[in-house]
Structures are given as structure tokens and as C-alpha cells.
Amino acid sequence: MNLENYSKEKLWAILVETVQSIVMYPTHKAYTRENILPANSDVTPEELALRLNISLGEALVILDELAEERKTPA
């Protein structure tokens, strides 16, 4: 299942809300944006979860939000 399919699931909004309440979430997201994606733009949620020692749910939300940011012109 790709990121787009996950975000269509009924529980997606609950997962996003839960992940965004994690204290380290902003730091994990920033680290991913600044250090991981420039070197490996095709990182999978599973790889990100292992690399940062975070849950798969958090990795999914991070990658989804960062993908949305890249789509939106600055």
C-alpha cells in the first residue's frame, strides 16, 4: 500500500492527530526533511522507521506531510 492509499483510510485522521502529539515528532520531521530526503528521496516508511527508531505510523505521517509540502509551491 502506498502513502496515498493510507491517507484514504478511515483511521488516517486519528493516526495523524496521534502522531502530531508525539513530543519528538517535529524534530523527526525536520531531520527527515533536512538530512534523509536529500540523500534518499525514495526512502520507504519502513526504512525511515528503522533509521529513526520510530513507529511505522509516525514514519507514514512524516513522509505524507513532507510529500504534501513538496507539492505546494513556496
N, C-alpha and C positions, 0 to 999 in steps of 0.2 A: 504494500500500500504506500503510495507517495504522500508527500505533505499535503497536497491539495485534497486528497481523499480524506485524510484525518480531519481536516478543518470542516468537513461537511457532516461529521458525526454529531449526534445529539449531545453528547457529553463534552464536546470540544470547549464550549464556553466555560464550563466548570473547571476543566483542566487548565485553561489559560488563567482563570482567576486564582486558582490554587498555586500555580507556578509563579505568578507575579507576586504572591505574598511571601515567597522564599527570600530570606534576607540577602543571600548571595546572588540572587537572580540578576540584578543589574550588572554586577561585576562579571558574572559568567557570560552575559550577553555582550558586554563591551570587549572582553577578552576574545570572544569568538569573532566579533566584527573586526578587531584590530590585528589579531595575531593568527587566527586559524584560517579564516576565509581567504585572506590574501595569498596564503601559501597553498591552500587546498579548497578551492571553491566548490568542489563536488563532495565535500565531506558528508557522510551519511549521519543520520541521527544516532545510530548505534555507535559509530566511530566517535562522535562528539561526546556521547555519554561516557564511553570508556576513557577517553582522553581527559575529560574534566572531572571524572568520578561523580557524575550527576545521574539523575534518573533519566530514563528514556523519554518520559513525559516532558521534563524540562528541556531536553535537547530538541524535541519536536517543536515546542513553542518557540525556543530561541531561533531555530532555523526558519520557521514560518515567519516570524516577525521580521527577521533580517531580510528575508526574500521580499517581503512587502516593502521594506524601506528601500531596497534597491530598485524596485519598480517605480517608486514615487520620485519624480524629479525634485532635486533640492532647490 
